[in-house]
Amino acid sequence: VQLQASGGGLVQAGGSLRLSCEASGRPFGAYGMGWFRQVLGKEREFVAGISWSGGTTFYTDSVKDRFTISRDGAKKTVYLQMNSLEPEDTAVYYCASARGLGLYYSDYSVDGMHYWGKGTQVTVSS
């Protein structure tokens, strides 16, 4: 299984970025997908998750109403649209594949995810 994340970069506060994560090697439509982020020296944290069908989404409180997770089955890609970015959003962002359908918030713990992609750096300047 390979997860290839892209779309990171440098943006000013208030700006937007869209992250993409293309999956291969596993039936994309059978598993929940998530985005996580990590700041150097801190633990990796959950950002957003989406169920196998895309019908259910989850967000950590700090990104609600600013970030949107979505998925495209035909492209085997999950997206994270990030708007109104803040300096506190600066981190390395990782996509990950859940062990199952991803129907519950508890499915998106760091230990609970099955496969991880390499991260993409997001830097928000003030």
Contacts in CASP RR format, 6 or more apart in sequence:
PFRMAT RR
TARGET T0000
AUTHOR 0000-0000-0000
METHOD contacts of the structure
MODEL  1
VQLQASGGGLVQAGGSLRLSCEASGRPFGAYGMGWFRQVLGKEREFVAGI
SWSGGTTFYTDSVKDRFTISRDGAKKTVYLQMNSLEPEDTAVYYCASARG
LGLYYSDYSVDGMHYWGKGTQVTVSS
1 23 0 8 1.000
1 24 0 8 1.000
1 25 0 8 1.000
1 26 0 8 1.000
1 97 0 8 1.000
1 114 0 8 1.000
1 115 0 8 1.000
2 23 0 8 1.000
2 24 0 8 1.000
2 25 0 8 1.000
2 117 0 8 1.000
3 21 0 8 1.000
3 22 0 8 1.000
3 23 0 8 1.000
3 95 0 8 1.000
3 96 0 8 1.000
3 97 0 8 1.000
3 115 0 8 1.000
3 116 0 8 1.000
3 117 0 8 1.000
3 118 0 8 1.000
4 21 0 8 1.000
4 22 0 8 1.000
4 23 0 8 1.000
4 24 0 8 1.000
4 117 0 8 1.000
4 118 0 8 1.000
5 19 0 8 1.000
5 20 0 8 1.000
5 21 0 8 1.000
5 93 0 8 1.000
5 94 0 8 1.000
5 95 0 8 1.000
5 117 0 8 1.000
5 118 0 8 1.000
5 119 0 8 1.000
5 120 0 8 1.000
6 19 0 8 1.000
6 20 0 8 1.000
6 21 0 8 1.000
6 22 0 8 1.000
6 120 0 8 1.000
7 17 0 8 1.000
7 18 0 8 1.000
7 19 0 8 1.000
7 20 0 8 1.000
7 120 0 8 1.000
8 17 0 8 1.000
8 19 0 8 1.000
8 93 0 8 1.000
8 120 0 8 1.000
8 121 0 8 1.000
8 122 0 8 1.000
9 17 0 8 1.000
9 120 0 8 1.000
9 121 0 8 1.000
9 122 0 8 1.000
9 123 0 8 1.000
10 123 0 8 1.000
10 124 0 8 1.000
10 125 0 8 1.000
11 17 0 8 1.000
11 85 0 8 1.000
11 122 0 8 1.000
11 123 0 8 1.000
11 124 0 8 1.000
11 125 0 8 1.000
12 124 0 8 1.000
12 125 0 8 1.000
13 85 0 8 1.000
13 86 0 8 1.000
13 87 0 8 1.000
13 124 0 8 1.000
13 125 0 8 1.000
13 126 0 8 1.000
14 83 0 8 1.000
14 84 0 8 1.000
14 85 0 8 1.000
14 86 0 8 1.000
14 124 0 8 1.000
15 83 0 8 1.000
15 84 0 8 1.000
15 85 0 8 1.000
15 124 0 8 1.000
16 81 0 8 1.000
16 82 0 8 1.000
16 83 0 8 1.000
16 84 0 8 1.000
16 85 0 8 1.000
17 82 0 8 1.000
17 85 0 8 1.000
17 122 0 8 1.000
18 79 0 8 1.000
18 80 0 8 1.000
18 81 0 8 1.000
18 82 0 8 1.000
19 35 0 8 1.000
19 79 0 8 1.000
19 80 0 8 1.000
19 82 0 8 1.000
19 93 0 8 1.000
19 95 0 8 1.000
19 120 0 8 1.000
19 122 0 8 1.000
20 77 0 8 1.000
20 78 0 8 1.000
20 79 0 8 1.000
21 33 0 8 1.000
21 35 0 8 1.000
21 77 0 8 1.000
21 78 0 8 1.000
21 79 0 8 1.000
21 80 0 8 1.000
21 95 0 8 1.000
21 117 0 8 1.000
22 75 0 8 1.000
22 76 0 8 1.000
22 77 0 8 1.000
23 33 0 8 1.000
23 76 0 8 1.000
23 77 0 8 1.000
23 78 0 8 1.000
23 97 0 8 1.000
24 76 0 8 1.000
26 97 0 8 1.000
26 115 0 8 1.000
28 71 0 8 1.000
28 73 0 8 1.000
28 76 0 8 1.000
29 52 0 8 1.000
29 53 0 8 1.000
29 73 0 8 1.000
30 52 0 8 1.000
30 100 0 8 1.000
30 101 0 8 1.000
31 52 0 8 1.000
31 97 0 8 1.000
31 98 0 8 1.000
31 99 0 8 1.000
31 100 0 8 1.000
31 101 0 8 1.000
31 102 0 8 1.000
31 114 0 8 1.000
32 49 0 8 1.000
32 50 0 8 1.000
32 51 0 8 1.000
32 52 0 8 1.000
32 97 0 8 1.000
32 98 0 8 1.000
32 100 0 8 1.000
32 101 0 8 1.000
32 102 0 8 1.000
32 107 0 8 1.000
33 49 0 8 1.000
33 50 0 8 1.000
33 69 0 8 1.000
33 71 0 8 1.000
33 78 0 8 1.000
33 95 0 8 1.000
33 96 0 8 1.000
33 97 0 8 1.000
33 98 0 8 1.000
34 46 0 8 1.000
34 47 0 8 1.000
34 48 0 8 1.000
34 49 0 8 1.000
34 50 0 8 1.000
34 69 0 8 1.000
34 78 0 8 1.000
34 95 0 8 1.000
34 96 0 8 1.000
34 97 0 8 1.000
34 98 0 8 1.000
34 108 0 8 1.000
34 113 0 8 1.000
35 47 0 8 1.000
35 48 0 8 1.000
35 49 0 8 1.000
35 69 0 8 1.000
35 78 0 8 1.000
35 80 0 8 1.000
35 93 0 8 1.000
35 94 0 8 1.000
35 95 0 8 1.000
35 96 0 8 1.000
36 44 0 8 1.000
36 45 0 8 1.000
36 46 0 8 1.000
36 47 0 8 1.000
36 93 0 8 1.000
36 94 0 8 1.000
36 95 0 8 1.000
36 96 0 8 1.000
36 110 0 8 1.000
36 113 0 8 1.000
37 44 0 8 1.000
37 45 0 8 1.000
37 47 0 8 1.000
37 89 0 8 1.000
37 91 0 8 1.000
37 92 0 8 1.000
37 93 0 8 1.000
37 94 0 8 1.000
37 122 0 8 1.000
38 44 0 8 1.000
38 45 0 8 1.000
38 91 0 8 1.000
38 92 0 8 1.000
38 94 0 8 1.000
39 90 0 8 1.000
39 91 0 8 1.000
39 92 0 8 1.000
43 110 0 8 1.000
44 94 0 8 1.000
44 110 0 8 1.000
45 60 0 8 1.000
45 110 0 8 1.000
46 58 0 8 1.000
46 60 0 8 1.000
46 108 0 8 1.000
46 109 0 8 1.000
46 110 0 8 1.000
47 59 0 8 1.000
47 60 0 8 1.000
47 63 0 8 1.000
47 67 0 8 1.000
47 80 0 8 1.000
47 93 0 8 1.000
48 57 0 8 1.000
48 58 0 8 1.000
48 59 0 8 1.000
48 60 0 8 1.000
48 63 0 8 1.000
48 67 0 8 1.000
48 68 0 8 1.000
48 69 0 8 1.000
48 80 0 8 1.000
49 57 0 8 1.000
49 58 0 8 1.000
49 59 0 8 1.000
49 69 0 8 1.000
49 102 0 8 1.000
49 108 0 8 1.000
50 56 0 8 1.000
50 57 0 8 1.000
50 58 0 8 1.000
50 69 0 8 1.000
50 70 0 8 1.000
50 71 0 8 1.000
50 78 0 8 1.000
51 57 0 8 1.000
51 101 0 8 1.000
51 102 0 8 1.000
51 103 0 8 1.000
52 100 0 8 1.000
52 101 0 8 1.000
52 102 0 8 1.000
52 103 0 8 1.000
54 70 0 8 1.000
54 71 0 8 1.000
56 102 0 8 1.000
56 103 0 8 1.000
57 68 0 8 1.000
57 69 0 8 1.000
58 105 0 8 1.000
58 108 0 8 1.000
59 67 0 8 1.000
59 69 0 8 1.000
62 88 0 8 1.000
63 82 0 8 1.000
63 89 0 8 1.000
66 82 0 8 1.000
66 83 0 8 1.000
66 84 0 8 1.000
66 85 0 8 1.000
67 80 0 8 1.000
67 81 0 8 1.000
67 82 0 8 1.000
67 83 0 8 1.000
68 80 0 8 1.000
68 81 0 8 1.000
68 83 0 8 1.000
69 78 0 8 1.000
69 79 0 8 1.000
69 80 0 8 1.000
69 81 0 8 1.000
70 78 0 8 1.000
70 79 0 8 1.000
70 81 0 8 1.000
71 77 0 8 1.000
71 78 0 8 1.000
71 79 0 8 1.000
72 78 0 8 1.000
72 79 0 8 1.000
78 95 0 8 1.000
80 93 0 8 1.000
80 95 0 8 1.000
82 89 0 8 1.000
82 122 0 8 1.000
85 122 0 8 1.000
85 124 0 8 1.000
86 124 0 8 1.000
87 124 0 8 1.000
87 125 0 8 1.000
87 126 0 8 1.000
88 124 0 8 1.000
89 122 0 8 1.000
89 124 0 8 1.000
90 122 0 8 1.000
90 123 0 8 1.000
90 124 0 8 1.000
91 121 0 8 1.000
91 122 0 8 1.000
92 119 0 8 1.000
92 120 0 8 1.000
92 121 0 8 1.000
92 122 0 8 1.000
93 119 0 8 1.000
93 120 0 8 1.000
93 121 0 8 1.000
93 122 0 8 1.000
94 116 0 8 1.000
94 117 0 8 1.000
94 118 0 8 1.000
94 119 0 8 1.000
94 120 0 8 1.000
95 116 0 8 1.000
95 117 0 8 1.000
95 119 0 8 1.000
96 113 0 8 1.000
96 114 0 8 1.000
96 115 0 8 1.000
96 116 0 8 1.000
96 117 0 8 1.000
97 113 0 8 1.000
97 114 0 8 1.000
97 115 0 8 1.000
97 116 0 8 1.000
98 107 0 8 1.000
98 108 0 8 1.000
98 112 0 8 1.000
98 113 0 8 1.000
98 114 0 8 1.000
99 107 0 8 1.000
99 112 0 8 1.000
99 113 0 8 1.000
99 114 0 8 1.000
100 107 0 8 1.000
100 114 0 8 1.000
101 107 0 8 1.000
102 108 0 8 1.000
END
